[in-house]
């Protein structure tokens, strides 16, 4: 498995777990903001190389109108 995929998914999970912990009362809102910020940064650092690895296919040169 691609390491960037693992990092991106961990960041996404971190972003999703914070509000659930606030809902259950185990995490304060101010701390949740920090957890979600860290999760967002980790998501973008991991997902950008992972999602950018697919090569775009060249389009057909002839276009019928």
HUZILIN-V802170 format. One record per residue. N is the residue number from 1. PHI is phi in whole degrees, -180 to 180 (999 if undefined). OMEGA is omega in radians with two decimals (* if undefined). Layout:
n:phi:omega
N:PHI:OMEGA
N:PHI:OMEGA
//
This chain:
n:phi:omega
1:999:-3.12
2:-64:-3.13
3:-64:3.09
4:-66:3.11
5:-66:3.12
6:-64:3.14
7:-63:3.14
8:-64:-3.14
9:-68:3.06
10:-66:3.08
11:-65:3.11
12:-66:3.11
13:-66:3.10
14:-62:3.12
15:-65:-3.10
16:-82:-3.07
17:-75:-3.12
18:-54:3.13
19:-63:3.09
20:-66:3.11
21:-70:3.06
22:-67:3.14
23:-62:3.13
24:-80:3.10
25:92:-3.14
26:-89:-3.10
27:-135:3.10
28:-82:-3.08
29:-64:-3.14
30:-63:3.10
31:-69:3.12
32:-62:3.12
33:-62:3.11
34:-68:3.12
35:-62:-3.14
36:-69:3.08
37:-65:3.11
38:-63:3.12
39:-62:3.13
40:-66:3.14
41:-65:3.12
42:-63:3.11
43:-60:-3.10
44:-69:3.10
45:-69:-3.13
46:-86:-3.03
47:-83:-3.11
48:-62:3.09
49:-69:-3.11
50:-67:-3.11
51:-78:3.13
52:-88:-3.08
53:-83:-3.13
54:-75:3.14
55:-84:3.08
56:-78:3.11
57:-83:3.11
58:-67:-3.13
59:-77:-3.14
60:-66:-3.08
61:-72:-3.12
62:-95:3.13
63:-120:3.10
64:-91:3.13
65:-115:*
//
